[in-house]
Amino acid sequence: MTKEQKFYKALQDVFIGARIEGQGGFVNLMSIKSNYNRKIEDILKKDIEAALKSYPKFRDELFDKLYSFFSRYFTESGSIYFNSTLFYNEIYRIIYE
């Protein structure tokens, strides 16, 4: 699996989630959330492709950085959380200063 595929899979796992079928308010809400995030993913892909036109050799490094950012700062539910951030990175100093 390439770094690009890993990033898009992580993005889909966090923000789009599994396909939910059925009826009810919660199912409708999750369907709306999934559709919205798919549109955002399409916009993100277009923006990344446009940015990489000038620097095609940067593709692997970009997706490596994006994947490490998403895996470090987002939980499985899509919330921002520093659970996977190592303490010695001192992320709290960056945020609170």
Buried (B, 14 or more C-beta within 10 A) or exposed (E): EEBBEBBBEBBBBBBBBEEBEEEEEEEEEBBEBBEEBEEEBEEBEEEBEEEBEEEEEEBEEBBBEBBBEBEBBBEEEBEEEBEEEEEEEEBEEEEEE
